[in-house]
Amino acid sequence: MNSFHKRQLVVSLLFIFYVSLFSYYSIVDHVVQPNDTLYSISSKYDVSISTILDWNSNISPKNLKVGQILKIPQPDGFVYEVEKGDTLTYIAKLFFTSVEDIMKSNKLSNTNVYVGQKLFIPTSIIGKGFNKEKDIIWPVYGTISSSYGWRVHPITGEYSLHKGVDLSSPQGAPVFAAESGKVVFTGENGGYGLMIEIESGDTNYIYGHLSKISVYEGQYVRKGQLIARVGNTGLSTGPHLHFEVKKADKLYDPLVFLPSSNRIYVLDNRENIYGIGGK
C-alpha cells in the first residue's frame, strides 16, 4: 500500500470515527423493490408509515414504483430546521416533548440554537407534553385564532358557521392525531385545502389547511401520531390548523372535548426548567 492509499485509509477511518462519535441519526436510501409496500418497508426499518410519508412527499402511498429511492431515518424521527425567533423550549412544545430530551438526542451541551440548525426529534421522545386530562389531545401546539360558532368569514365576508376551532401555528409545524382511528379521507377539499378526516367510532375528526399529508385513506393511526404538517391551503389567511369534531354527523365545539386551552402543553414541573421563551 503506497502512501497515498494509506492517507486515504486514515482519512476514511477518521471520518467513520467522527460520524459514530457525533452523529445521532442517519438516513438510509431504500430502493423500492418488486412487492415492496409501505408496511413491509416500515417493518424492515422499524419506522412508522407516517414517518416514511413525511420524509418522502413525492410518493404515492398505494402505488410505489420499483426503483424509487425513499429516505428512511434511523432511528424513527423527524428533522426540524431552526427558524428566526425559535428557542429550544418552543421547539420542544411543537413536538410535545422536553428540552432535555432534544438536547440528549442531539448531543447539545447547552440550549443555544441558531437559524438553519437541523435538530433530530426521535419519535420515542414525542408526546411527553400531551395534556391527557380529556379523551382527546390537542393536535397541534399553537394559539386559538378563531373559535367555533357564527362569524363573518375573514375572506368571503359572509356571515356563516365556523365549524371548528382554528389553531395558529407556524408553517410546517407537526400535526398529531387527536384520537386513534381510521383515515377515511385525505386530499383537497374546497375551502379546507389539504384535509384529513379520521373516523373513531361514532366520532369524526377533521384537520384542514394542511401543507403536507402523512397518512393515506384506510390507514389506522394511533392517538399522538404525526399525521400532517400545518399549512395555509384553501381559504386561509395564514398558517393554522382548522380542527373539527363531528359525532353521529352532528357538529360540536371541539373545545368541549379538548383539554383546557391554557394547558395545551403539559410536562409536569419540568416544562419551566429552561424558561418559557419562544415565539
Salt bridges, closest charged atoms under 4 A:
ASP29 OD1 - LYS71 NZ 2.82
ASP36 OD2 - HIS30 NE2 2.83
ASP54 OD2 - ARG229 NH2 2.92
GLU83 OE1 - LYS279 NZ 3.32
ASP86 OD1 - LYS279 NZ 3.25
ASP101 OD2 - LYS128 NZ 2.69
ASP166 OD2 - ARG151 NH1 3.91
ASP166 OD1 - HIS162 NE2 3.19
ASP166 OD2 - HIS240 NE2 3.56
ASP166 OD1 - HIS242 ND1 2.99
GLU179 OE1 - LYS223 NZ 3.95
GLU197 OE2 - LYS246 NZ 3.83
ASP202 OD1 - LYS247 NZ 3.67
GLU244 OE2 - HIS242 NE2 2.78
ASP268 OD1 - ARG270 NE 3.31
